Amino acid sequence: MKKMITVLSLCLALGTGAAIATAAEDGASLYRKCTGCHGADGSKQPMGVGTPVKGQSADELYNKMKGYTDGSFGGSKKAVMVNILKRLDDAQIKTLADYIATL
């Protein structure tokens, strides 16, 4: 019984690690489309306006991205972000926000 619990625990731990690695890879893949404006490390000021994404929390980033999609956030150049984010579902936006927060 102890062996079975140990094996199941190990499988669960490995599966969780793989899920975390996959989420990070997915976030990196999604972010590649953002590097032109935000820079590879998120420190670039997009279009000469706005705030760099680097240093912001996942919650801040998620809320801002959702604000772009629902029209409650963004300045005069928000159409660029709206056009990009409208192609992503909520899970992808969350994954992207989580990834950017690690930059």
N, C-alpha and C positions, 0 to 999 in steps of 0.2 A: 504494500500500500504506500509506504514512504517513497519507494522508487517511482511509483506512478505519479505521485504528487510532485516529486522533484522534476520528472520529465515534463509533466504538464506545465509546471512553473517556468521551466527553461524555454519551452516552446512559446509560451505566452510572452516571455521577456524578449525573445528573439523576434517574434511577430510585431511587438510594439516598437522595437528598435527599427525594424524594417519600415514600419509605417511612418515613423518620425523621419527616417532618411528619405523616404519617398516624398513626404510633404516638403522637406527642404529642397529636394531636387525639383519638385513641381514649382515651388516658389521661385527658385533661381531661373527656371525656364520661363515662367511668366514675366519675371523682372527683366529679362533680356530685351524685351520690347520697350522698356522704360529708360534704358541707359542713354539713349540719344539726348533726352531732355534732362534726366536726373543724374546722369553720370554712373559709372560702374559701381561706385561706392555710395551713391546717394547724396553726395555732398554738393552737387552742382545746382545752382539756382536756375530752375526751368524757365526758358524764354526770357531770362533777365528779370523776371518778376517772381513773386512767390517765395516760399520757404523751402530750403532743401529738405528732403525726406529723412536724411540721416539724423539720428538722434531722437526721432519721434517714437513713441511707444506703438505697439501693435494696435491698441485700442484707439489711439488718436488717428492713426493712419486709416484704420477700418472705418471709423466714423466719418472722416473726411471723404473717403472714396464712396461710401454710401450716400453722403451728402451731394456729391457730384451726380450720382445716378438719380437721386430724387429731386434735384434742383435746389436743395437748401444750402449748398456750399459752393464756393468758387467765385472767382473774379471775372473780369472781362474776357479772359481767354479760356474760360472753363469748357468751351465746346470741344477742345482737343481732348481733355480728360474724359468728358462725357462720351465721346465717340469711342475711346479706347475701353472704358469701363463697361459700357453697355453690352459689350461682347462677352463679359465674364458673368458667371453665376455667383451667388452669394458665397459658396464654399471657395471658389477661386479667389474672390476678393479677400476673404479671410486668410487664405494661404499666402497670398501676395503681401498682405499687411504684416503677417507674422514673419515672413522672410525679410522684408525691408527693415523691420525693427531690429534685425540681427546685424545689419550693416554697420 
